Amino acid sequence: MHPLKVSAQFAAFTWFRNAHRDQGREEAARYARLNWDKFLPLAHEGLGRLLLRIAEPQPRKPARARRILVAS
């Protein structure tokens, strides 16, 4: 996904959530998907890149072995 589109969708989602507090997240996400182009003048490519980076799955680190103390 393009960073500017992600940023515009985030702006649309945020605007909708603030303007329509009684509506749910699903409705805000739907609004953002359908109306992101209207928010394109407000979009910032750097914010879009940051949002994409945050949304990336993080590589899992192997779990450290734990010592189990047994009472004798």
CHARMM internal coordinates of N, CA and C (Angstrom, degrees):
IC EDIT
DIST 1 N 1 CA 1.4427
DIST 1 CA 1 C 1.5382
ANGL 1 N 1 CA 1 C 108.32
DIST 1 C 2 N 1.2881
ANGL 1 CA 1 C 2 N 116.23
DIHE 1 N 1 CA 1 C 2 N 146.08
DIST 2 N 2 CA 1.4670
ANGL 1 C 2 N 2 CA 121.70
DIHE 1 CA 1 C 2 N 2 CA -177.35
DIST 2 CA 2 C 1.5301
ANGL 2 N 2 CA 2 C 110.48
DIHE 1 C 2 N 2 CA 2 C -79.17
DIST 2 C 3 N 1.3325
ANGL 2 CA 2 C 3 N 117.51
DIHE 2 N 2 CA 2 C 3 N 136.91
DIST 3 N 3 CA 1.4700
ANGL 2 C 3 N 3 CA 120.88
DIHE 2 CA 2 C 3 N 3 CA -177.50
DIST 3 CA 3 C 1.5286
ANGL 3 N 3 CA 3 C 114.40
DIHE 2 C 3 N 3 CA 3 C -57.13
DIST 3 C 4 N 1.3346
ANGL 3 CA 3 C 4 N 117.68
DIHE 3 N 3 CA 3 C 4 N -36.68
DIST 4 N 4 CA 1.4661
ANGL 3 C 4 N 4 CA 119.16
DIHE 3 CA 3 C 4 N 4 CA 179.27
DIST 4 CA 4 C 1.5294
ANGL 4 N 4 CA 4 C 110.94
DIHE 3 C 4 N 4 CA 4 C -66.58
DIST 4 C 5 N 1.3234
ANGL 4 CA 4 C 5 N 116.83
DIHE 4 N 4 CA 4 C 5 N -38.02
DIST 5 N 5 CA 1.4677
ANGL 4 C 5 N 5 CA 119.98
DIHE 4 CA 4 C 5 N 5 CA 178.70
DIST 5 CA 5 C 1.5271
ANGL 5 N 5 CA 5 C 110.10
DIHE 4 C 5 N 5 CA 5 C -66.62
DIST 5 C 6 N 1.3321
ANGL 5 CA 5 C 6 N 116.66
DIHE 5 N 5 CA 5 C 6 N -41.61
DIST 6 N 6 CA 1.4634
ANGL 5 C 6 N 6 CA 120.59
DIHE 5 CA 5 C 6 N 6 CA 178.57
DIST 6 CA 6 C 1.5187
ANGL 6 N 6 CA 6 C 110.19
DIHE 5 C 6 N 6 CA 6 C -61.57
DIST 6 C 7 N 1.3160
ANGL 6 CA 6 C 7 N 116.88
DIHE 6 N 6 CA 6 C 7 N -44.44
DIST 7 N 7 CA 1.4568
ANGL 6 C 7 N 7 CA 121.39
DIHE 6 CA 6 C 7 N 7 CA 179.67
DIST 7 CA 7 C 1.5275
ANGL 7 N 7 CA 7 C 111.30
DIHE 6 C 7 N 7 CA 7 C -63.89
DIST 7 C 8 N 1.3322
ANGL 7 CA 7 C 8 N 117.55
DIHE 7 N 7 CA 7 C 8 N -41.34
DIST 8 N 8 CA 1.4617
ANGL 7 C 8 N 8 CA 121.29
DIHE 7 CA 7 C 8 N 8 CA 178.91
DIST 8 CA 8 C 1.5268
ANGL 8 N 8 CA 8 C 110.59
DIHE 7 C 8 N 8 CA 8 C -66.69
DIST 8 C 9 N 1.3259
ANGL 8 CA 8 C 9 N 117.54
DIHE 8 N 8 CA 8 C 9 N -39.66
DIST 9 N 9 CA 1.4598
ANGL 8 C 9 N 9 CA 120.29
DIHE 8 CA 8 C 9 N 9 CA 177.60
DIST 9 CA 9 C 1.5304
ANGL 9 N 9 CA 9 C 110.78
DIHE 8 C 9 N 9 CA 9 C -65.04
DIST 9 C 10 N 1.3184
ANGL 9 CA 9 C 10 N 116.28
DIHE 9 N 9 CA 9 C 10 N -39.30
DIST 10 N 10 CA 1.4651
ANGL 9 C 10 N 10 CA 119.96
DIHE 9 CA 9 C 10 N 10 CA 177.61
DIST 10 CA 10 C 1.5294
ANGL 10 N 10 CA 10 C 110.41
DIHE 9 C 10 N 10 CA 10 C -63.42
DIST 10 C 11 N 1.3374
ANGL 10 CA 10 C 11 N 117.24
DIHE 10 N 10 CA 10 C 11 N -41.88
DIST 11 N 11 CA 1.4642
ANGL 10 C 11 N 11 CA 120.94
DIHE 10 CA 10 C 11 N 11 CA 178.06
DIST 11 CA 11 C 1.5289
ANGL 11 N 11 CA 11 C 110.55
DIHE 10 C 11 N 11 CA 11 C -62.83
DIST 11 C 12 N 1.3386
ANGL 11 CA 11 C 12 N 117.27
DIHE 11 N 11 CA 11 C 12 N -42.57
DIST 12 N 12 CA 1.4662
ANGL 11 C 12 N 12 CA 121.12
DIHE 11 CA 11 C 12 N 12 CA 179.58
DIST 12 CA 12 C 1.5272
ANGL 12 N 12 CA 12 C 110.71
DIHE 11 C 12 N 12 CA 12 C -65.33
DIST 12 C 13 N 1.3307
ANGL 12 CA 12 C 13 N 116.19
DIHE 12 N 12 CA 12 C 13 N -43.41
DIST 13 N 13 CA 1.4588
ANGL 12 C 13 N 13 CA 121.29
DIHE 12 CA 12 C 13 N 13 CA 178.85
DIST 13 CA 13 C 1.5222
ANGL 13 N 13 CA 13 C 110.77
DIHE 12 C 13 N 13 CA 13 C -60.81
DIST 13 C 14 N 1.3324
ANGL 13 CA 13 C 14 N 116.45
DIHE 13 N 13 CA 13 C 14 N -46.93
DIST 14 N 14 CA 1.4627
ANGL 13 C 14 N 14 CA 121.79
DIHE 13 CA 13 C 14 N 14 CA -178.71
DIST 14 CA 14 C 1.5261
ANGL 14 N 14 CA 14 C 111.05
DIHE 13 C 14 N 14 CA 14 C -64.55
DIST 14 C 15 N 1.3334
ANGL 14 CA 14 C 15 N 116.88
DIHE 14 N 14 CA 14 C 15 N -43.74
DIST 15 N 15 CA 1.4566
ANGL 14 C 15 N 15 CA 120.13
DIHE 14 CA 14 C 15 N 15 CA 178.87
DIST 15 CA 15 C 1.5238
ANGL 15 N 15 CA 15 C 110.59
DIHE 14 C 15 N 15 CA 15 C -60.68
DIST 15 C 16 N 1.3289
ANGL 15 CA 15 C 16 N 116.21
DIHE 15 N 15 CA 15 C 16 N -46.07
DIST 16 N 16 CA 1.4659
ANGL 15 C 16 N 16 CA 119.96
DIHE 15 CA 15 C 16 N 16 CA -178.28
DIST 16 CA 16 C 1.5297
ANGL 16 N 16 CA 16 C 110.99
DIHE 15 C 16 N 16 CA 16 C -62.27
DIST 16 C 17 N 1.3261
ANGL 16 CA 16 C 17 N 117.05
DIHE 16 N 16 CA 16 C 17 N -43.92
DIST 17 N 17 CA 1.4753
ANGL 16 C 17 N 17 CA 120.64
DIHE 16 CA 16 C 17 N 17 CA -179.39
DIST 17 CA 17 C 1.5318
ANGL 17 N 17 CA 17 C 110.76
DIHE 16 C 17 N 17 CA 17 C -62.50
DIST 17 C 18 N 1.3289
ANGL 17 CA 17 C 18 N 117.38
DIHE 17 N 17 CA 17 C 18 N -37.44
DIST 18 N 18 CA 1.4686
ANGL 17 C 18 N 18 CA 120.35
DIHE 17 CA 17 C 18 N 18 CA 179.54
DIST 18 CA 18 C 1.5296
ANGL 18 N 18 CA 18 C 112.02
DIHE 17 C 18 N 18 CA 18 C -75.20
DIST 18 C 19 N 1.3301
ANGL 18 CA 18 C 19 N 117.19
DIHE 18 N 18 CA 18 C 19 N -35.76
DIST 19 N 19 CA 1.4651
ANGL 18 C 19 N 19 CA 121.24
DIHE 18 CA 18 C 19 N 19 CA -176.74
DIST 19 CA 19 C 1.5243
ANGL 19 N 19 CA 19 C 112.32
DIHE 18 C 19 N 19 CA 19 C -81.41
DIST 19 C 20 N 1.3284
ANGL 19 CA 19 C 20 N 117.57
DIHE 19 N 19 CA 19 C 20 N -28.02
DIST 20 N 20 CA 1.4619
ANGL 19 C 20 N 20 CA 122.01
DIHE 19 CA 19 C 20 N 20 CA -175.84
DIST 20 CA 20 C 1.5287
ANGL 20 N 20 CA 20 C 109.22
DIHE 19 C 20 N 20 CA 20 C -127.77
DIST 20 C 21 N 1.2857
ANGL 20 CA 20 C 21 N 116.01
DIHE 20 N 20 CA 20 C 21 N 71.84
DIST 21 N 21 CA 1.4701
ANGL 20 C 21 N 21 CA 121.07
DIHE 20 CA 20 C 21 N 21 CA -175.20
DIST 21 CA 21 C 1.5289
ANGL 21 N 21 CA 21 C 112.93
DIHE 20 C 21 N 21 CA 21 C -63.33
DIST 21 C 22 N 1.3206
ANGL 21 CA 21 C 22 N 116.83
DIHE 21 N 21 CA 21 C 22 N -24.13
DIST 22 N 22 CA 1.4630
ANGL 21 C 22 N 22 CA 119.44
DIHE 21 CA 21 C 22 N 22 CA -178.97
DIST 22 CA 22 C 1.5269
ANGL 22 N 22 CA 22 C 112.76
DIHE 21 C 22 N 22 CA 22 C -80.50
DIST 22 C 23 N 1.3144
ANGL 22 CA 22 C 23 N 117.98
DIHE 22 N 22 CA 22 C 23 N -12.12
DIST 23 N 23 CA 1.4709
ANGL 22 C 23 N 23 CA 122.39
DIHE 22 CA 22 C 23 N 23 CA 179.84
DIST 23 CA 23 C 1.5235
ANGL 23 N 23 CA 23 C 109.55
DIHE 22 C 23 N 23 CA 23 C -86.71
DIST 23 C 24 N 1.3174
ANGL 23 CA 23 C 24 N 116.56
DIHE 23 N 23 CA 23 C 24 N 157.03
DIST 24 N 24 CA 1.4584
ANGL 23 C 24 N 24 CA 121.50
DIHE 23 CA 23 C 24 N 24 CA -178.56
DIST 24 CA 24 C 1.5179
ANGL 24 N 24 CA 24 C 113.08
DIHE 23 C 24 N 24 CA 24 C -88.66
DIST 24 C 25 N 1.3316
ANGL 24 CA 24 C 25 N 114.07
DIHE 24 N 24 CA 24 C 25 N 176.43
DIST 25 N 25 CA 1.4713
ANGL 24 C 25 N 25 CA 120.66
DIHE 24 CA 24 C 25 N 25 CA -179.87
DIST 25 CA 25 C 1.5277
ANGL 25 N 25 CA 25 C 111.96
DIHE 24 C 25 N 25 CA 25 C -65.24
DIST 25 C 26 N 1.3375
ANGL 25 CA 25 C 26 N 116.05
DIHE 25 N 25 CA 25 C 26 N -36.06
DIST 26 N 26 CA 1.4593
ANGL 25 C 26 N 26 CA 119.66
DIHE 25 CA 25 C 26 N 26 CA -178.86
DIST 26 CA 26 C 1.5201
ANGL 26 N 26 CA 26 C 110.84
DIHE 25 C 26 N 26 CA 26 C -63.05
DIST 26 C 27 N 1.3156
ANGL 26 CA 26 C 27 N 116.42
DIHE 26 N 26 CA 26 C 27 N -41.30
DIST 27 N 27 CA 1.4659
ANGL 26 C 27 N 27 CA 120.63
DIHE 26 CA 26 C 27 N 27 CA 178.40
DIST 27 CA 27 C 1.5317
ANGL 27 N 27 CA 27 C 110.44
DIHE 26 C 27 N 27 CA 27 C -66.05
DIST 27 C 28 N 1.3251
ANGL 27 CA 27 C 28 N 117.22
DIHE 27 N 27 CA 27 C 28 N -38.78
DIST 28 N 28 CA 1.4645
ANGL 27 C 28 N 28 CA 121.06
DIHE 27 CA 27 C 28 N 28 CA 177.92
DIST 28 CA 28 C 1.5228
ANGL 28 N 28 CA 28 C 110.44
DIHE 27 C 28 N 28 CA 28 C -66.01
DIST 28 C 29 N 1.3253
ANGL 28 CA 28 C 29 N 117.67
DIHE 28 N 28 CA 28 C 29 N -40.88
DIST 29 N 29 CA 1.4619
ANGL 28 C 29 N 29 CA 120.93
DIHE 28 CA 28 C 29 N 29 CA 178.51
DIST 29 CA 29 C 1.5162
ANGL 29 N 29 CA 29 C 110.73
DIHE 28 C 29 N 29 CA 29 C -65.11
DIST 29 C 30 N 1.3249
ANGL 29 CA 29 C 30 N 116.69
DIHE 29 N 29 CA 29 C 30 N -40.12
DIST 30 N 30 CA 1.4670
ANGL 29 C 30 N 30 CA 120.63
DIHE 29 CA 29 C 30 N 30 CA 177.84
DIST 30 CA 30 C 1.5313
ANGL 30 N 30 CA 30 C 110.24
DIHE 29 C 30 N 30 CA 30 C -63.10
DIST 30 C 31 N 1.3288
ANGL 30 CA 30 C 31 N 115.92
DIHE 30 N 30 CA 30 C 31 N -44.70
DIST 31 N 31 CA 1.4636
ANGL 30 C 31 N 31 CA 120.64
DIHE 30 CA 30 C 31 N 31 CA 178.04
DIST 31 CA 31 C 1.5323
ANGL 31 N 31 CA 31 C 110.53
DIHE 30 C 31 N 31 CA 31 C -59.25
DIST 31 C 32 N 1.3302
ANGL 31 CA 31 C 32 N 116.39
DIHE 31 N 31 CA 31 C 32 N -44.15
DIST 32 N 32 CA 1.4645
ANGL 31 C 32 N 32 CA 120.77
DIHE 31 CA 31 C 32 N 32 CA -178.71
DIST 32 CA 32 C 1.5236
ANGL 32 N 32 CA 32 C 111.63
DIHE 31 C 32 N 32 CA 32 C -63.90
DIST 32 C 33 N 1.3374
ANGL 32 CA 32 C 33 N 117.07
DIHE 32 N 32 CA 32 C 33 N -41.10
DIST 33 N 33 CA 1.4686
ANGL 32 C 33 N 33 CA 120.36
DIHE 32 CA 32 C 33 N 33 CA 178.93
DIST 33 CA 33 C 1.5239
ANGL 33 N 33 CA 33 C 111.72
DIHE 32 C 33 N 33 CA 33 C -63.93
DIST 33 C 34 N 1.3328
ANGL 33 CA 33 C 34 N 116.73
DIHE 33 N 33 CA 33 C 34 N -36.48
DIST 34 N 34 CA 1.4608
ANGL 33 C 34 N 34 CA 120.53
DIHE 33 CA 33 C 34 N 34 CA -176.08
DIST 34 CA 34 C 1.5323
ANGL 34 N 34 CA 34 C 113.46
DIHE 33 C 34 N 34 CA 34 C -85.53
DIST 34 C 35 N 1.3228
ANGL 34 CA 34 C 35 N 118.10
DIHE 34 N 34 CA 34 C 35 N -26.39
DIST 35 N 35 CA 1.4677
ANGL 34 C 35 N 35 CA 120.83
DIHE 34 CA 34 C 35 N 35 CA -170.92
DIST 35 CA 35 C 1.5209
ANGL 35 N 35 CA 35 C 114.72
DIHE 34 C 35 N 35 CA 35 C -121.61
DIST 35 C 36 N 1.3197
ANGL 35 CA 35 C 36 N 118.87
DIHE 35 N 35 CA 35 C 36 N 17.08
DIST 36 N 36 CA 1.4610
ANGL 35 C 36 N 36 CA 121.14
DIHE 35 CA 35 C 36 N 36 CA -176.43
DIST 36 CA 36 C 1.5177
ANGL 36 N 36 CA 36 C 112.39
DIHE 35 C 36 N 36 CA 36 C -60.44
DIST 36 C 37 N 1.3383
ANGL 36 CA 36 C 37 N 117.70
DIHE 36 N 36 CA 36 C 37 N -31.13
DIST 37 N 37 CA 1.4713
ANGL 36 C 37 N 37 CA 120.47
DIHE 36 CA 36 C 37 N 37 CA -176.27
DIST 37 CA 37 C 1.5249
ANGL 37 N 37 CA 37 C 112.39
DIHE 36 C 37 N 37 CA 37 C -64.40
DIST 37 C 38 N 1.3287
ANGL 37 CA 37 C 38 N 117.18
DIHE 37 N 37 CA 37 C 38 N -27.22
DIST 38 N 38 CA 1.4705
ANGL 37 C 38 N 38 CA 120.35
DIHE 37 CA 37 C 38 N 38 CA 178.14
DIST 38 CA 38 C 1.5364
ANGL 38 N 38 CA 38 C 111.59
DIHE 37 C 38 N 38 CA 38 C -71.50
DIST 38 C 39 N 1.3203
ANGL 38 CA 38 C 39 N 116.37
DIHE 38 N 38 CA 38 C 39 N -20.66
DIST 39 N 39 CA 1.4686
ANGL 38 C 39 N 39 CA 121.78
DIHE 38 CA 38 C 39 N 39 CA -178.90
DIST 39 CA 39 C 1.5271
ANGL 39 N 39 CA 39 C 111.94
DIHE 38 C 39 N 39 CA 39 C -99.32
DIST 39 C 40 N 1.3124
ANGL 39 CA 39 C 40 N 117.60
DIHE 39 N 39 CA 39 C 40 N 2.97
DIST 40 N 40 CA 1.4634
ANGL 39 C 40 N 40 CA 121.87
DIHE 39 CA 39 C 40 N 40 CA -178.10
DIST 40 CA 40 C 1.5317
ANGL 40 N 40 CA 40 C 113.09
DIHE 39 C 40 N 40 CA 40 C -58.33
DIST 40 C 41 N 1.3409
ANGL 40 CA 40 C 41 N 120.25
DIHE 40 N 40 CA 40 C 41 N -38.16
DIST 41 N 41 CA 1.4731
ANGL 40 C 41 N 41 CA 118.85
DIHE 40 CA 40 C 41 N 41 CA 177.33
DIST 41 CA 41 C 1.5289
ANGL 41 N 41 CA 41 C 113.25
DIHE 40 C 41 N 41 CA 41 C -61.84
DIST 41 C 42 N 1.3236
ANGL 41 CA 41 C 42 N 117.77
DIHE 41 N 41 CA 41 C 42 N -21.88
DIST 42 N 42 CA 1.4628
ANGL 41 C 42 N 42 CA 121.59
DIHE 41 CA 41 C 42 N 42 CA -179.91
DIST 42 CA 42 C 1.5268
ANGL 42 N 42 CA 42 C 112.64
DIHE 41 C 42 N 42 CA 42 C -91.80
DIST 42 C 43 N 1.3219
ANGL 42 CA 42 C 43 N 116.74
DIHE 42 N 42 CA 42 C 43 N -9.26
DIST 43 N 43 CA 1.4647
ANGL 42 C 43 N 43 CA 121.51
DIHE 42 CA 42 C 43 N 43 CA -173.01
DIST 43 CA 43 C 1.5250
ANGL 43 N 43 CA 43 C 111.00
DIHE 42 C 43 N 43 CA 43 C -73.79
DIST 43 C 44 N 1.3298
ANGL 43 CA 43 C 44 N 114.59
DIHE 43 N 43 CA 43 C 44 N 147.82
DIST 44 N 44 CA 1.4574
ANGL 43 C 44 N 44 CA 121.67
DIHE 43 CA 43 C 44 N 44 CA 177.14
DIST 44 CA 44 C 1.5245
ANGL 44 N 44 CA 44 C 107.70
DIHE 43 C 44 N 44 CA 44 C -126.34
DIST 44 C 45 N 1.3203
ANGL 44 CA 44 C 45 N 116.30
DIHE 44 N 44 CA 44 C 45 N 125.85
DIST 45 N 45 CA 1.4612
ANGL 44 C 45 N 45 CA 120.38
DIHE 44 CA 44 C 45 N 45 CA -175.51
DIST 45 CA 45 C 1.5215
ANGL 45 N 45 CA 45 C 112.47
DIHE 44 C 45 N 45 CA 45 C -61.06
DIST 45 C 46 N 1.3202
ANGL 45 CA 45 C 46 N 117.00
DIHE 45 N 45 CA 45 C 46 N -37.22
DIST 46 N 46 CA 1.4658
ANGL 45 C 46 N 46 CA 120.50
DIHE 45 CA 45 C 46 N 46 CA 179.42
DIST 46 CA 46 C 1.5207
ANGL 46 N 46 CA 46 C 112.32
DIHE 45 C 46 N 46 CA 46 C -62.81
DIST 46 C 47 N 1.3278
ANGL 46 CA 46 C 47 N 116.76
DIHE 46 N 46 CA 46 C 47 N -40.07
DIST 47 N 47 CA 1.4607
ANGL 46 C 47 N 47 CA 120.17
DIHE 46 CA 46 C 47 N 47 CA 177.31
DIST 47 CA 47 C 1.5250
ANGL 47 N 47 CA 47 C 110.28
DIHE 46 C 47 N 47 CA 47 C -65.55
DIST 47 C 48 N 1.3256
ANGL 47 CA 47 C 48 N 116.80
DIHE 47 N 47 CA 47 C 48 N -40.16
DIST 48 N 48 CA 1.4578
ANGL 47 C 48 N 48 CA 120.30
DIHE 47 CA 47 C 48 N 48 CA 177.49
DIST 48 CA 48 C 1.5182
ANGL 48 N 48 CA 48 C 112.08
DIHE 47 C 48 N 48 CA 48 C -61.70
DIST 48 C 49 N 1.3322
ANGL 48 CA 48 C 49 N 116.66
DIHE 48 N 48 CA 48 C 49 N -41.51
DIST 49 N 49 CA 1.4674
ANGL 48 C 49 N 49 CA 120.13
DIHE 48 CA 48 C 49 N 49 CA 177.71
DIST 49 CA 49 C 1.5210
ANGL 49 N 49 CA 49 C 110.94
DIHE 48 C 49 N 49 CA 49 C -63.91
DIST 49 C 50 N 1.3328
ANGL 49 CA 49 C 50 N 116.24
DIHE 49 N 49 CA 49 C 50 N -41.01
DIST 50 N 50 CA 1.4582
ANGL 49 C 50 N 50 CA 120.32
DIHE 49 CA 49 C 50 N 50 CA 178.37
DIST 50 CA 50 C 1.5298
ANGL 50 N 50 CA 50 C 111.11
DIHE 49 C 50 N 50 CA 50 C -63.05
DIST 50 C 51 N 1.3222
ANGL 50 CA 50 C 51 N 117.16
DIHE 50 N 50 CA 50 C 51 N -44.23
DIST 51 N 51 CA 1.4641
ANGL 50 C 51 N 51 CA 120.85
DIHE 50 CA 50 C 51 N 51 CA 179.17
DIST 51 CA 51 C 1.5219
ANGL 51 N 51 CA 51 C 111.67
DIHE 50 C 51 N 51 CA 51 C -63.21
DIST 51 C 52 N 1.3285
ANGL 51 CA 51 C 52 N 116.71
DIHE 51 N 51 CA 51 C 52 N -39.73
DIST 52 N 52 CA 1.4631
ANGL 51 C 52 N 52 CA 119.96
DIHE 51 CA 51 C 52 N 52 CA 177.43
DIST 52 CA 52 C 1.5244
ANGL 52 N 52 CA 52 C 111.02
DIHE 51 C 52 N 52 CA 52 C -65.71
DIST 52 C 53 N 1.3105
ANGL 52 CA 52 C 53 N 116.03
DIHE 52 N 52 CA 52 C 53 N -38.77
DIST 53 N 53 CA 1.4674
ANGL 52 C 53 N 53 CA 119.79
DIHE 52 CA 52 C 53 N 53 CA 179.47
DIST 53 CA 53 C 1.5283
ANGL 53 N 53 CA 53 C 111.01
DIHE 52 C 53 N 53 CA 53 C -66.29
DIST 53 C 54 N 1.3309
ANGL 53 CA 53 C 54 N 116.59
DIHE 53 N 53 CA 53 C 54 N -40.19
DIST 54 N 54 CA 1.4564
ANGL 53 C 54 N 54 CA 121.01
DIHE 53 CA 53 C 54 N 54 CA 178.22
DIST 54 CA 54 C 1.5267
ANGL 54 N 54 CA 54 C 110.54
DIHE 53 C 54 N 54 CA 54 C -64.94
DIST 54 C 55 N 1.3184
ANGL 54 CA 54 C 55 N 117.14
DIHE 54 N 54 CA 54 C 55 N -37.53
DIST 55 N 55 CA 1.4637
ANGL 54 C 55 N 55 CA 121.69
DIHE 54 CA 54 C 55 N 55 CA -176.69
DIST 55 CA 55 C 1.5295
ANGL 55 N 55 CA 55 C 112.84
DIHE 54 C 55 N 55 CA 55 C -75.81
DIST 55 C 56 N 1.3370
ANGL 55 CA 55 C 56 N 117.38
DIHE 55 N 55 CA 55 C 56 N -14.71
DIST 56 N 56 CA 1.4655
ANGL 55 C 56 N 56 CA 121.28
DIHE 55 CA 55 C 56 N 56 CA 179.68
DIST 56 CA 56 C 1.5216
ANGL 56 N 56 CA 56 C 110.60
DIHE 55 C 56 N 56 CA 56 C -63.14
DIST 56 C 57 N 1.3311
ANGL 56 CA 56 C 57 N 117.14
DIHE 56 N 56 CA 56 C 57 N 138.22
DIST 57 N 57 CA 1.4695
ANGL 56 C 57 N 57 CA 117.64
DIHE 56 CA 56 C 57 N 57 CA 175.30
DIST 57 CA 57 C 1.5297
ANGL 57 N 57 CA 57 C 110.00
DIHE 56 C 57 N 57 CA 57 C -65.78
DIST 57 C 58 N 1.2952
ANGL 57 CA 57 C 58 N 115.61
DIHE 57 N 57 CA 57 C 58 N 136.87
DIST 58 N 58 CA 1.4585
ANGL 57 C 58 N 58 CA 120.70
DIHE 57 CA 57 C 58 N 58 CA -179.62
DIST 58 CA 58 C 1.5227
ANGL 58 N 58 CA 58 C 109.72
DIHE 57 C 58 N 58 CA 58 C -87.06
DIST 58 C 59 N 1.3406
ANGL 58 CA 58 C 59 N 117.61
DIHE 58 N 58 CA 58 C 59 N 139.41
DIST 59 N 59 CA 1.4665
ANGL 58 C 59 N 59 CA 118.99
DIHE 58 CA 58 C 59 N 59 CA 176.82
DIST 59 CA 59 C 1.5265
ANGL 59 N 59 CA 59 C 109.67
DIHE 58 C 59 N 59 CA 59 C -65.25
DIST 59 C 60 N 1.2884
ANGL 59 CA 59 C 60 N 115.31
DIHE 59 N 59 CA 59 C 60 N 137.96
DIST 60 N 60 CA 1.4710
ANGL 59 C 60 N 60 CA 119.97
DIHE 59 CA 59 C 60 N 60 CA -179.11
DIST 60 CA 60 C 1.5134
ANGL 60 N 60 CA 60 C 109.68
DIHE 59 C 60 N 60 CA 60 C -81.29
DIST 60 C 61 N 1.3034
ANGL 60 CA 60 C 61 N 115.28
DIHE 60 N 60 CA 60 C 61 N 135.82
DIST 61 N 61 CA 1.4578
ANGL 60 C 61 N 61 CA 120.91
DIHE 60 CA 60 C 61 N 61 CA 175.75
DIST 61 CA 61 C 1.5242
ANGL 61 N 61 CA 61 C 107.70
DIHE 60 C 61 N 61 CA 61 C -87.29
DIST 61 C 62 N 1.3199
ANGL 61 CA 61 C 62 N 117.09
DIHE 61 N 61 CA 61 C 62 N 144.21
DIST 62 N 62 CA 1.4712
ANGL 61 C 62 N 62 CA 117.25
DIHE 61 CA 61 C 62 N 62 CA 176.50
DIST 62 CA 62 C 1.5263
ANGL 62 N 62 CA 62 C 110.02
DIHE 61 C 62 N 62 CA 62 C -64.46
DIST 62 C 63 N 1.3032
ANGL 62 CA 62 C 63 N 115.39
DIHE 62 N 62 CA 62 C 63 N 142.14
DIST 63 N 63 CA 1.4630
ANGL 62 C 63 N 63 CA 120.44
DIHE 62 CA 62 C 63 N 63 CA -179.32
DIST 63 CA 63 C 1.5247
ANGL 63 N 63 CA 63 C 109.50
DIHE 62 C 63 N 63 CA 63 C -68.40
DIST 63 C 64 N 1.3161
ANGL 63 CA 63 C 64 N 115.60
DIHE 63 N 63 CA 63 C 64 N 140.85
DIST 64 N 64 CA 1.4641
ANGL 63 C 64 N 64 CA 119.65
DIHE 63 CA 63 C 64 N 64 CA 177.02
DIST 64 CA 64 C 1.5135
ANGL 64 N 64 CA 64 C 109.04
DIHE 63 C 64 N 64 CA 64 C -75.18
DIST 64 C 65 N 1.2947
ANGL 64 CA 64 C 65 N 114.85
DIHE 64 N 64 CA 64 C 65 N 143.55
DIST 65 N 65 CA 1.4668
ANGL 64 C 65 N 65 CA 119.50
DIHE 64 CA 64 C 65 N 65 CA 176.31
DIST 65 CA 65 C 1.5258
ANGL 65 N 65 CA 65 C 108.64
DIHE 64 C 65 N 65 CA 65 C -70.75
DIST 65 C 66 N 1.3044
ANGL 65 CA 65 C 66 N 116.14
DIHE 65 N 65 CA 65 C 66 N 136.41
DIST 66 N 66 CA 1.4580
ANGL 65 C 66 N 66 CA 120.73
DIHE 65 CA 65 C 66 N 66 CA -179.77
DIST 66 CA 66 C 1.5183
ANGL 66 N 66 CA 66 C 108.81
DIHE 65 C 66 N 66 CA 66 C -109.79
DIST 66 C 67 N 1.3035
ANGL 66 CA 66 C 67 N 114.08
DIHE 66 N 66 CA 66 C 67 N 139.42
DIST 67 N 67 CA 1.4606
ANGL 66 C 67 N 67 CA 118.85
DIHE 66 CA 66 C 67 N 67 CA 175.67
DIST 67 CA 67 C 1.5054
ANGL 67 N 67 CA 67 C 108.74
DIHE 66 C 67 N 67 CA 67 C -84.54
DIST 67 C 68 N 1.2886
ANGL 67 CA 67 C 68 N 115.01
DIHE 67 N 67 CA 67 C 68 N 133.07
DIST 68 N 68 CA 1.4605
ANGL 67 C 68 N 68 CA 120.94
DIHE 67 CA 67 C 68 N 68 CA 177.90
DIST 68 CA 68 C 1.5166
ANGL 68 N 68 CA 68 C 107.58
DIHE 67 C 68 N 68 CA 68 C -104.61
DIST 68 C 69 N 1.3138
ANGL 68 CA 68 C 69 N 115.94
DIHE 68 N 68 CA 68 C 69 N 120.84
DIST 69 N 69 CA 1.4545
ANGL 68 C 69 N 69 CA 120.73
DIHE 68 CA 68 C 69 N 69 CA 178.92
DIST 69 CA 69 C 1.5122
ANGL 69 N 69 CA 69 C 108.76
DIHE 68 C 69 N 69 CA 69 C -89.03
DIST 69 C 70 N 1.2917
ANGL 69 CA 69 C 70 N 114.86
DIHE 69 N 69 CA 69 C 70 N 125.55
DIST 70 N 70 CA 1.4580
ANGL 69 C 70 N 70 CA 119.75
DIHE 69 CA 69 C 70 N 70 CA 179.89
DIST 70 CA 70 C 1.5306
ANGL 70 N 70 CA 70 C 107.73
DIHE 69 C 70 N 70 CA 70 C -107.47
DIST 70 C 71 N 1.3175
ANGL 70 CA 70 C 71 N 114.89
DIHE 70 N 70 CA 70 C 71 N 124.84
DIST 71 N 71 CA 1.4640
ANGL 70 C 71 N 71 CA 120.03
DIHE 70 CA 70 C 71 N 71 CA 179.31
DIST 71 CA 71 C 1.5354
ANGL 71 N 71 CA 71 C 108.65
DIHE 70 C 71 N 71 CA 71 C -76.14
DIST 71 C 72 N 1.3428
ANGL 71 CA 71 C 72 N 116.54
DIHE 71 N 71 CA 71 C 72 N 131.42
DIST 72 N 72 CA 1.4511
ANGL 71 C 72 N 72 CA 118.34
DIHE 71 CA 71 C 72 N 72 CA -179.53
DIST 72 CA 72 C 1.5103
ANGL 72 N 72 CA 72 C 111.17
DIHE 71 C 72 N 72 CA 72 C -113.08
END
COOR INIT
IC SEED 1 N 1 CA 1 C
IC BUILD
